[in-house]
Each structure stands twice: as C-alpha cells, then as structure tokens.
Amino acid sequence: MEKQTFQKGIAYMAAAFDTGLNRERLAVYWDQIGGMRDDLFMDVCRTVVAHDQWFPTVARLRETYQDALRRERLRPVARLEVREPAPEVREWVRGQVRKLREALR
C-alpha cells in the first residue's frame, strides 16, 4: 500500500474514534498492515468506522481485510454472451467428432 493511503486511512479512523497516535504505534501498524491493497484498506477503514466502537487493533484490521478479500472473490463474474458458432466452426467441430468416433471404433 502507498504510505499516503495508509496515512489517509489511519487519519480517517483516528478522527472518527477521537484517538491520538504516536510515531511508535503508527510504525507498528505500518509494519503489520502495509502490505494491504490501497482500495481494500480504505474499504476496511470505512467498515471499521461504521461498525466498531473503538480504534481497531491490527488483528481487527486484518480480519476485516480478509473478509473484504473473500467478498471480492465471491462477486459474480460478468455473464458472457453466448452466440451460435459460425457455420464453418460448427462443420469443423462435427468433423473432429467424426474423427474421434472413427478412432474409438
């Protein structure tokens, strides 16, 4: 994650929970969660502010991040448009099927 995104998310949570943060605490948080994706980290920050009562621990941020990753993986895939194959493709497939049948006899 970009340091700027980290600072923005931490500042957002600190303001929401009226929490002061010292350099040492920020260094620990950066060390522990700096590998998160920027977009998901900001989602995590918003989720924590919306649902939690206190400034989150590193473990809580990780848990929320893992939940966001799982939800992302479960999103439906865009539906593909199914079209009829062109006549030449259909004929080629039929020819391949005939060859396979003959080979299996």
N, C-alpha and C positions, 0 to 999 in steps of 0.2 A: 504494500500500500504506500501511497505517496505520503510524506510527512505532513503536507498541507491538509490532506484528507483526515489524517489522524488528529491533527490539531483542531480542525473544524468539528469533528465528531465529539472529541473529548470536551471542547468548549461548550458545545450544544448540551451535552449531558450535565456538565458542571453547572451551567446556568439553570437548567431545569431542576436540578436537585440542590441548588444553592450550596455547592461544595467547592472548597478551595483545594487546589492540587499543588504539591511541591515538586521540585525537579526530580527527586528520587522516585516518587510514586509514578510520575509520568514516564521515567526511564524504564521502570518495571513494566508498565502497561505496554509501552512501545516494544520492548523486548519480547513480550508474550503474545501480542496480537498484531504486530507489524506485518505479518505475512498474509493478513486477510485481504480480500479483494476490496477495492475502494467502494464500488457500488453497493456491495453487500454490507460493508461496515457501516455505511450511512443508514441503510435499512435497519441494521441491528441497533444503532443509536436511537432511531425513531421508535422502534419497537420497545426498547427498554424504557424510554421516557414515557411511553404510553401505558405501559403495564406494571412497572415496578415502582416501589415506594422509596428506594434508596439508590444512591450511586452504585452501579454494578461492580461486582468483583470481576477479575479476569475470567474466572470459571463461568460466571453468568454470561459474559460476552461471548465466550467460546460456545456455550450451549445454544445461545440464540443464533449464532453464526451457523452452527451445524444444522439447526432447524431450517434456516433460510436456504442452505445448500440443498437439503432434502426436498423442500418445497419446489425449488428451482428444477430439480431433476424430475419431479412428478408432474410438471406442467405438461399439458397435452402438446403433442407435436402437431405442427400445422398439417392439415389434411392435404394430401396430394391429389391432384386432379387425375382421374383415371380416364384414359381415352382408348378407343379401339385402335389396335395397331394397323398400320398401313397394309394394304393387300400383299405387297411384296414381303413384308416381315411375316405376315401370317403364313404365306406359302413357304418361306424358308423354315419356319418352325415346324410346319407339317412335314417337310422333307426330313428334318432332323429326327422327328418322332418315327417316321417310316424306317430310317436307317437304324435307329435303336431297336425297333421291333424285329427287323430282319437279323440284327446281330444277336438278339436274345433267343432266336429260334433254334 
